[in-house]
Amino acid sequence: PLVSMKETQRDSSGNLTKNGIGSGVGDLDNGMVPVPASVEEDRRHAVEAAIVRIMKARKSLHHNDLIAEVSKQLSVRFVPPLQFVKKRIESLIEREYVERSGNDRRLYMYVA
């Protein structure tokens, strides 16, 4: 099972405390402990797989609907940050799994 997206932060006494949702590897602002690279890679694959499954079933979907559906599907494992999901969508567009509509930039279409 994947680890929760919740990060930890050191309080003034040096103890670790829970601190909401982090943004992933390399996020060291405010004393955040980064997510291990292997966990980050697993999450990347999980988000991309969810996007492809959703787009394959729906064929076309608006940006906000896709983000909501991905978050809903993955909420059992972890809560993906919005920026993380956006980066995975862009990666899938670059690899030609998904494309943007010609007349509506916020509409994604699955490429068979």
DSSP file with accessible surface (Angstrom, degrees, kcal/mol):
  #  RESIDUE AA STRUCTURE BP1 BP2  ACC     N-H-->O    O-->H-N    N-H-->O    O-->H-N    TCO  KAPPA ALPHA  PHI   PSI    X-CA   Y-CA   Z-CA
    1    1 A P              0   0  178      0, 0.0     2,-0.1     0, 0.0    76,-0.0   0.000 360.0 360.0 360.0 148.1    0.0    0.0    0.0
    2    2 A L        -     0   0   35      1,-0.1     2,-0.1    40,-0.1     3,-0.1  -0.443 360.0-109.7 -77.9 152.8    1.1    3.5   -0.7
    3    3 A V        -     0   0   89     -2,-0.1    -1,-0.1     1,-0.1    74,-0.0  -0.465  41.3 -91.7 -80.3 151.5    2.0    5.9    2.2
    4    4 A S        -     0   0   59     -2,-0.1    74,-0.1     1,-0.1    -1,-0.1  -0.240  26.3-126.3 -60.5 149.6   -0.3    8.8    3.0
    5    5 A M  S    S+     0   0    3     -3,-0.1    17,-1.6    72,-0.1    19,-0.2   0.536  75.9 117.1 -74.6  -6.0    0.4   12.1    1.3
    6    6 A K  E     -A   21   0A 115     15,-0.2    15,-0.2     1,-0.1     2,-0.2  -0.426  53.2-154.7 -66.9 137.4    0.6   13.7    4.8
    7    7 A E  E     -     0   0A   8     13,-1.7    12,-2.1    12,-0.2     2,-0.3  -0.548   6.6-127.2-104.3 170.9    3.9   15.2    5.6
    8    8 A T  E     -A   18   0A  36     25,-0.3    25,-1.3    10,-0.2     2,-0.3  -0.865  17.1-164.4-118.6 156.7    5.6   15.8    9.0
    9    9 A Q  E     -AB  17  32A  53      8,-2.7     8,-2.5    -2,-0.3     2,-0.4  -0.995  23.4-117.0-139.4 143.7    7.1   18.9   10.3
   10   10 A R  E     -A   16   0A 146     21,-0.6     6,-0.2    -2,-0.3     2,-0.1  -0.671  28.9-148.1 -82.5 130.5    9.4   19.5   13.3
   11   11 A D    >   -     0   0   61      4,-2.6     3,-2.2    -2,-0.4    -1,-0.0  -0.239  40.5 -81.1 -86.0-176.4    8.0   21.7   16.0
   12   12 A S  T 3  S+     0   0  136      1,-0.3    -1,-0.1     2,-0.1    -2,-0.1   0.783 130.9  52.9 -60.8 -25.4   10.1   24.0   18.2
   13   13 A S  T 3  S-     0   0   78      2,-0.1    -1,-0.3     1,-0.0     3,-0.1   0.447 119.5-107.5 -90.3   1.2   11.1   21.1   20.5
   14   14 A G  S <  S+     0   0   35     -3,-2.2     2,-0.2     1,-0.3    -2,-0.1   0.464  75.3 134.8  89.7   0.6   12.4   19.0   17.5
   15   15 A N        -     0   0   99      1,-0.1    -4,-2.6    -5,-0.0     2,-0.3  -0.556  59.7-111.3 -82.5 149.6    9.5   16.5   17.6
   16   16 A L  E     -A   10   0A  93     -6,-0.2     2,-0.3    -2,-0.2    -6,-0.2  -0.620  38.7-179.1 -80.9 136.7    7.8   15.5   14.4
   17   17 A T  E     -A    9   0A  54     -8,-2.5    -8,-2.7    -2,-0.3     2,-0.1  -0.943  33.6 -97.4-131.7 155.2    4.2   16.6   14.0
   18   18 A K  E     -A    8   0A 147     -2,-0.3   -10,-0.2   -10,-0.2   -12,-0.0  -0.453  35.8-176.4 -70.3 143.6    1.6   16.1   11.2
   19   19 A N  E     -     0   0A  59    -12,-2.1   -12,-0.2     1,-0.4   -11,-0.1  -0.382  35.1-105.0-143.2  58.2    1.3   19.0    8.8
   20   20 A G  E    S-     0   0A  40    -14,-0.1   -13,-1.7   -13,-0.0     2,-0.5  -0.034  73.9 -17.8  62.1-151.4   -1.4   18.5    6.2
   21   21 A I  E     -A    6   0A  91    -15,-0.2   -15,-0.2     2,-0.0     2,-0.1  -0.768  63.2-154.0 -99.0 128.3   -0.7   17.6    2.6
   22   22 A G        -     0   0    4    -17,-1.6     3,-0.1    -2,-0.5    -2,-0.0  -0.353  18.9-125.5 -92.1 175.4    2.8   18.1    1.2
   23   23 A S        -     0   0   71      1,-0.3     2,-0.2    -2,-0.1    -1,-0.1   0.294  53.1-110.9-110.0   9.6    3.8   18.6   -2.4
   24   24 A G    >   +     0   0    0    -19,-0.2     3,-1.5     3,-0.1    -1,-0.3  -0.590  66.7  13.1 109.9-161.3    6.2   15.8   -2.9
   25   25 A V  T 3  S+     0   0   78      1,-0.2     3,-0.1    -2,-0.2     8,-0.0  -0.238 121.3  18.8 -61.1 139.7    9.9   15.2   -3.3
   26   26 A G  T 3  S+     0   0   58      1,-0.2     2,-1.4     9,-0.2    -1,-0.2   0.461  81.2 135.3  83.6  -0.4   12.2   18.2   -2.7
   27   27 A D    <   +     0   0   28     -3,-1.5    -1,-0.2     1,-0.2    -3,-0.1  -0.667  11.7 147.1 -85.2  92.7    9.7   20.1   -0.7
   28   28 A L    >   +     0   0  109     -2,-1.4     3,-1.1    -3,-0.1    -1,-0.2   0.277  24.4 126.4-110.8   7.8   11.8   21.3    2.2
   29   29 A D  G >  S+     0   0  119      1,-0.2     3,-1.2     2,-0.2    -2,-0.0  -0.400  78.6  11.9 -64.2 144.4   10.1   24.6    2.8
   30   30 A N  G 3  S-     0   0  129      1,-0.2    -1,-0.2    -2,-0.1   -20,-0.1   0.805 133.8 -63.0  58.7  30.6    9.0   25.1    6.4
   31   31 A G  G <  S+     0   0   46     -3,-1.1   -21,-0.6     1,-0.2    -1,-0.2   0.732  84.9 167.3  74.0  20.5   11.0   22.1    7.7
   32   32 A M  B <   -B    9   0A  15     -3,-1.2    -1,-0.2   -23,-0.1   -23,-0.2  -0.407  34.8-132.0 -71.1 144.0    9.0   19.6    5.6
   33   33 A V        -     0   0   58    -25,-1.3   -25,-0.3    -2,-0.1    -5,-0.1  -0.852  30.5-122.6 -93.5 125.2   10.4   16.1    5.3
   34   34 A P        -     0   0   54      0, 0.0    -9,-0.2     0, 0.0     3,-0.1  -0.292  21.1-106.8 -71.3 155.9   10.3   15.0    1.6
   35   35 A V        -     0   0   13    -11,-0.1    -9,-0.2     1,-0.1    -8,-0.1  -0.589  47.8 -98.5 -74.4 136.6    8.5   11.9    0.4
   36   36 A P     >  -     0   0   80      0, 0.0     4,-2.5     0, 0.0     3,-0.3  -0.241  29.3-118.0 -57.1 147.8   11.0    9.2   -0.6
   37   37 A A  H  > S+     0   0   71      1,-0.2     4,-2.5     2,-0.2     5,-0.2   0.857 113.3  54.6 -58.6 -37.6   11.8    9.0   -4.3
   38   38 A S  H  > S+     0   0   74      2,-0.2     4,-2.1     1,-0.2    -1,-0.2   0.898 110.0  46.4 -66.3 -37.9   10.4    5.4   -4.6
   39   39 A V  H  > S+     0   0   19     -3,-0.3     4,-2.5     2,-0.2    -2,-0.2   0.919 111.4  52.6 -68.3 -41.6    7.1    6.5   -3.1
   40   40 A E  H  X S+     0   0   17     -4,-2.5     4,-2.3     1,-0.2    -2,-0.2   0.917 109.7  48.8 -60.5 -41.5    7.0    9.5   -5.4
   41   41 A E  H  X S+     0   0   95     -4,-2.5     4,-2.3     2,-0.2    -1,-0.2   0.919 110.1  50.9 -66.5 -41.6    7.5    7.3   -8.4
   42   42 A D  H  X S+     0   0   82     -4,-2.1     4,-2.3     1,-0.2    -1,-0.2   0.907 111.6  48.4 -60.8 -41.3    4.8    4.9   -7.3
   43   43 A R  H  X S+     0   0    1     -4,-2.5     4,-2.8     2,-0.2     5,-0.2   0.887 107.7  55.2 -66.9 -38.4    2.4    7.9   -6.9
   44   44 A R  H  X S+     0   0   80     -4,-2.3     4,-2.5     1,-0.2    -2,-0.2   0.945 111.3  44.1 -58.7 -47.5    3.4    9.2  -10.3
   45   45 A H  H  X S+     0   0   97     -4,-2.3     4,-2.7     1,-0.2    -2,-0.2   0.889 112.7  52.2 -65.6 -39.1    2.4    5.9  -11.9
   46   46 A A  H  X S+     0   0   11     -4,-2.3     4,-2.2     2,-0.2    -2,-0.2   0.914 111.5  46.2 -64.1 -42.4   -0.8    5.7   -9.9
   47   47 A V  H  X S+     0   0    0     -4,-2.8     4,-2.5     2,-0.2    -2,-0.2   0.936 114.1  47.7 -66.6 -45.6   -1.9    9.1  -10.9
   48   48 A E  H  X S+     0   0   21     -4,-2.5     4,-2.6    -5,-0.2    -2,-0.2   0.914 111.7  50.4 -63.0 -41.2   -1.1    8.5  -14.6
   49   49 A A  H  X S+     0   0   43     -4,-2.7     4,-2.7     1,-0.2    -1,-0.2   0.915 110.7  49.6 -63.3 -40.9   -2.9    5.2  -14.5
   50   50 A A  H  X S+     0   0    0     -4,-2.2     4,-2.6     2,-0.2     5,-0.2   0.921 110.9  49.7 -63.7 -42.9   -6.0    6.8  -13.0
   51   51 A I  H  X S+     0   0    0     -4,-2.5     4,-2.9     2,-0.2     5,-0.2   0.941 112.8  46.4 -61.1 -47.5   -6.0    9.5  -15.6
   52   52 A V  H  X S+     0   0   34     -4,-2.6     4,-2.7     2,-0.2     5,-0.2   0.925 112.4  50.3 -64.1 -42.6   -5.7    7.0  -18.5
   53   53 A R  H  X S+     0   0  131     -4,-2.7     4,-1.8    -5,-0.2    -1,-0.2   0.935 114.2  45.0 -59.0 -46.3   -8.4    4.8  -17.0
   54   54 A I  H  X S+     0   0    7     -4,-2.6     4,-2.4     1,-0.2     5,-0.2   0.939 115.6  45.8 -64.6 -47.1  -10.8    7.8  -16.7
   55   55 A M  H  X S+     0   0    0     -4,-2.9     4,-2.6     1,-0.2    55,-0.3   0.867 109.7  54.8 -67.9 -34.2  -10.0    9.2  -20.1
   56   56 A K  H  < S+     0   0  123     -4,-2.7    -1,-0.2    -5,-0.2    -2,-0.2   0.897 113.7  42.2 -64.8 -37.6  -10.3    5.8  -21.8
   57   57 A A  H  < S+     0   0   82     -4,-1.8    -2,-0.2    -5,-0.2    -1,-0.2   0.878 125.5  32.7 -75.6 -38.5  -13.8    5.4  -20.3
   58   58 A R  H  < S-     0   0  121     -4,-2.4     2,-2.5    -5,-0.2    -2,-0.2   0.634  82.3-154.8 -95.5 -20.3  -15.0    9.0  -20.9
   59   59 A K  S  < S+     0   0  124     -4,-2.6    51,-3.0    -5,-0.2     2,-0.3  -0.135  77.6  27.8  70.9 -46.7  -13.2    9.8  -24.2
   60   60 A S  E     +C  109   0B  58     -2,-2.5     2,-0.3    49,-0.2    49,-0.2  -0.996  68.9 167.0-144.5 146.3  -13.3   13.5  -23.4
   61   61 A L  E     -C  108   0B  14     47,-2.3    47,-3.0    -2,-0.3     2,-0.1  -0.982  34.1-110.9-158.0 142.9  -13.5   15.4  -20.2
   62   62 A H  E  >  -C  107   0B  86     -2,-0.3     4,-2.4    45,-0.2    45,-0.2  -0.439  37.7-110.0 -74.3 154.9  -13.0   19.0  -18.9
   63   63 A H  H  > S+     0   0   17     43,-2.6     4,-2.6     1,-0.2     5,-0.2   0.896 115.5  47.0 -52.6 -53.4  -10.0   19.8  -16.8
   64   64 A N  H  > S+     0   0  102      1,-0.2     4,-2.3     2,-0.2    -1,-0.2   0.874 112.3  50.7 -62.8 -36.7  -11.9   20.3  -13.5
   65   65 A D  H  > S+     0   0   87      2,-0.2     4,-2.4     1,-0.2    -1,-0.2   0.898 111.0  48.8 -67.3 -39.8  -13.9   17.1  -13.9
   66   66 A L  H  X S+     0   0    0     -4,-2.4     4,-2.7     2,-0.2     5,-0.2   0.937 111.5  48.8 -65.7 -44.9  -10.7   15.1  -14.6
   67   67 A I  H  X S+     0   0   19     -4,-2.6     4,-2.5     1,-0.2     5,-0.2   0.929 113.2  48.1 -59.3 -45.8   -9.0   16.6  -11.5
   68   68 A A  H  X S+     0   0   59     -4,-2.3     4,-2.4    -5,-0.2    -1,-0.2   0.915 112.8  47.4 -63.2 -43.2  -12.0   15.8   -9.4
   69   69 A E  H  X S+     0   0   40     -4,-2.4     4,-2.6     2,-0.2    -1,-0.2   0.907 112.1  49.4 -67.6 -40.7  -12.3   12.2  -10.7
   70   70 A V  H  X S+     0   0    0     -4,-2.7     4,-2.3     2,-0.2    -2,-0.2   0.941 112.8  47.6 -62.5 -46.8   -8.6   11.5  -10.2
   71   71 A S  H  X S+     0   0   37     -4,-2.5     4,-1.1    -5,-0.2    -2,-0.2   0.909 112.4  50.2 -61.0 -40.7   -8.7   12.8   -6.7
   72   72 A K  H  < S+     0   0  145     -4,-2.4     3,-0.4    -5,-0.2     4,-0.3   0.935 112.5  45.8 -64.4 -45.2  -11.8   10.8   -5.9
   73   73 A Q  H  < S+     0   0   71     -4,-2.6     3,-0.5     1,-0.2    -1,-0.2   0.869 119.1  40.5 -66.8 -37.0  -10.3    7.5   -7.3
   74   74 A L  H >X S+     0   0    5     -4,-2.3     4,-2.9    -5,-0.2     3,-1.1   0.546  86.7  93.5 -91.9  -4.6   -7.0    8.0   -5.5
   75   75 A S  T 3< S+     0   0   67     -4,-1.1    -1,-0.2    -3,-0.4    -2,-0.1   0.746  79.0  62.7 -62.8 -21.5   -8.4    9.3   -2.2
   76   76 A V  T 34 S+     0   0  135     -3,-0.5    -1,-0.3    -4,-0.3    -2,-0.1   0.883 117.5  27.0 -68.5 -36.6   -8.4    5.7   -0.8
   77   77 A R  T <4 S-     0   0  146     -3,-1.1     2,-0.3     1,-0.4    -2,-0.2   0.887 135.2 -33.7 -90.8 -51.6   -4.6    5.5   -1.2
   78   78 A F     <  -     0   0    5     -4,-2.9    -1,-0.4   -74,-0.1   -74,-0.1  -0.967  56.0-105.0-164.1 165.1   -3.5    9.2   -0.9
   79   79 A V        -     0   0   68     -2,-0.3    -8,-0.1    -3,-0.1    -4,-0.1  -0.893  36.6-144.9-103.0 107.8   -4.6   12.7   -1.7
   80   80 A P        -     0   0    5      0, 0.0   -57,-0.1     0, 0.0    -6,-0.0  -0.552  18.9-117.2 -75.3 133.2   -2.6   13.9   -4.7
   81   81 A P     >  -     0   0   23      0, 0.0     4,-1.9     0, 0.0     3,-0.4  -0.358  23.8-116.4 -64.1 149.8   -1.9   17.7   -4.7
   82   82 A L  H  > S+     0   0   87      1,-0.2     4,-2.5     2,-0.2     5,-0.2   0.901 114.9  51.8 -55.0 -46.4   -3.4   19.7   -7.6
   83   83 A Q  H  > S+     0   0  110      1,-0.2     4,-2.2     2,-0.2    -1,-0.2   0.866 107.0  54.3 -61.5 -36.8    0.0   20.6   -9.1
   84   84 A F  H  > S+     0   0   13     -3,-0.4     4,-1.8     2,-0.2    -1,-0.2   0.928 109.9  46.0 -63.3 -44.8    1.1   17.0   -9.0
   85   85 A V  H  X S+     0   0    0     -4,-1.9     4,-2.3     1,-0.2    -2,-0.2   0.922 111.1  53.1 -65.6 -41.6   -2.0   15.9  -11.0
   86   86 A K  H  X S+     0   0   74     -4,-2.5     4,-2.5     1,-0.2    -1,-0.2   0.912 108.3  50.2 -60.2 -42.7   -1.5   18.8  -13.5
   87   87 A K  H  X S+     0   0  132     -4,-2.2     4,-2.2     1,-0.2    -1,-0.2   0.887 110.0  50.3 -63.4 -38.6    2.1   17.7  -14.1
   88   88 A R  H  X S+     0   0   35     -4,-1.8     4,-2.1     2,-0.2    -1,-0.2   0.885 109.4  51.1 -68.6 -36.7    1.0   14.2  -14.8
   89   89 A I  H  X S+     0   0    2     -4,-2.3     4,-2.2     2,-0.2    -2,-0.2   0.943 110.6  48.9 -62.6 -46.6   -1.6   15.4  -17.3
   90   90 A E  H  X S+     0   0   69     -4,-2.5     4,-2.5     1,-0.2    -2,-0.2   0.897 109.4  52.8 -60.5 -39.2    1.0   17.4  -19.1
   91   91 A S  H  X S+     0   0   21     -4,-2.2     4,-1.9     1,-0.2    -1,-0.2   0.911 109.4  48.3 -62.4 -42.2    3.3   14.4  -19.1
   92   92 A L  H  <>S+     0   0    3     -4,-2.1     5,-2.8     2,-0.2     6,-1.1   0.846 110.0  52.5 -68.5 -32.5    0.6   12.3  -20.7
   93   93 A I  H ><5S+     0   0   34     -4,-2.2     3,-1.4     3,-0.2    -2,-0.2   0.936 109.1  49.6 -66.0 -44.7   -0.1   15.0  -23.3
   94   94 A E  H 3<5S+     0   0  149     -4,-2.5    -2,-0.2     1,-0.3    -1,-0.2   0.865 112.4  47.3 -61.9 -35.8    3.6   15.1  -24.2
   95   95 A R  T 3<5S-     0   0  115     -4,-1.9    -1,-0.3    -5,-0.2    -2,-0.2   0.343 116.3-118.5 -89.0   6.0    3.6   11.3  -24.6
   96   96 A E  T < 5S+     0   0  152     -3,-1.4    -3,-0.2     2,-0.3     3,-0.1   0.805  81.1 119.3  62.5  37.7    0.4   11.5  -26.7
   97   97 A Y  S   <S+     0   0  107     -5,-2.8    14,-2.4     1,-0.3     2,-0.3   0.719  84.7  22.1 -89.5 -30.3   -1.9    9.5  -24.5
   98   98 A V  E    S-D  110   0B   2     -6,-1.1     2,-0.3    12,-0.2    -1,-0.3  -0.962  71.8-166.4-134.6 148.6   -4.2   12.6  -24.0
   99   99 A E  E     -D  109   0B  96     10,-2.7    10,-3.3    -2,-0.3     2,-0.3  -0.953  22.6-114.3-134.8 158.4   -4.6   15.7  -26.2
  100  100 A R  E     -D  108   0B  58     -2,-0.3     8,-0.2     8,-0.2     5,-0.1  -0.635  39.0-104.0 -86.1 149.9   -6.2   19.1  -25.7
  101  101 A S        -     0   0   11      6,-2.6     6,-0.2     3,-0.8    -1,-0.1  -0.425  23.6-128.4 -69.3 147.1   -9.2   20.0  -27.8
  102  102 A G  S    S+     0   0   81      1,-0.2     3,-0.1    -2,-0.1    -1,-0.1   0.859 105.8  31.2 -66.2 -35.5   -8.5   22.5  -30.6
  103  103 A N  S    S+     0   0  156      1,-0.2     2,-0.4     2,-0.0    -1,-0.2   0.657 123.6  43.3-100.7 -17.1  -11.3   24.9  -29.7
  104  104 A D    >   -     0   0   59      3,-0.1     3,-1.9     1,-0.1    -3,-0.8  -0.900  60.9-166.4-132.8 105.5  -11.4   24.5  -25.9
  105  105 A R  T 3  S+     0   0  161     -2,-0.4    -1,-0.1     1,-0.3    -3,-0.0   0.694  89.1  58.4 -64.6 -19.1   -8.0   24.3  -24.1
  106  106 A R  T 3  S+     0   0  119     -6,-0.1   -43,-2.6     2,-0.0     2,-0.5   0.428  89.0  89.0 -92.2   2.9   -9.6   23.0  -20.9
  107  107 A L  E <   -C   62   0B  30     -3,-1.9    -6,-2.6   -45,-0.2     2,-0.4  -0.886  62.5-160.8-103.9 124.8  -11.1   20.0  -22.7
  108  108 A Y  E     -CD  61 100B   7    -47,-3.0   -47,-2.3    -2,-0.5     2,-0.4  -0.826   1.7-161.0-103.9 145.5   -9.0   16.8  -22.8
  109  109 A M  E     -CD  60  99B  55    -10,-3.3   -10,-2.7    -2,-0.4     2,-0.3  -0.983  20.6-119.7-127.6 138.4   -9.5   14.0  -25.3
  110  110 A Y  E     - D   0  98B  47    -51,-3.0     2,-0.6    -2,-0.4   -12,-0.2  -0.541  20.5-142.8 -74.9 136.0   -8.2   10.4  -25.0
  111  111 A V              0   0   48    -14,-2.4   -55,-0.0    -2,-0.3    -1,-0.0  -0.906 360.0 360.0-102.3 116.1   -6.0    9.3  -27.9
  112  112 A A              0   0  124     -2,-0.6   -14,-0.0   -56,-0.0   -56,-0.0  -0.289 360.0 360.0 -72.4 360.0   -6.7    5.7  -28.7
